[in-house]
């Protein structure tokens, strides 16, 4: 099962997709209609106490938030170009 999170941040469109089967998060950043960045990172379940005991929906929310926080920081640091 995978869950997507889509949002706008500082003029960019961000898509976060968690794949619970592989514990990986795919992150895509787009500028209007052009994809400008994509990566896939692995989530380490050991950083969250009792992660495996959480409901799958709660796991997805937590991992998507983790992936989103990382990509928001990169946008704010200007790694994908200034939108101001």
Buried (B, 14 or more C-beta within 10 A) or exposed (E): EEBEBEEEBEEBBBBBBBBBEEBBBBBBBBBEEEEEBEEEBEBEEEEBEEBEEBEEEEBBBBBBEBBBEBBBEBBEEEEBEEEE
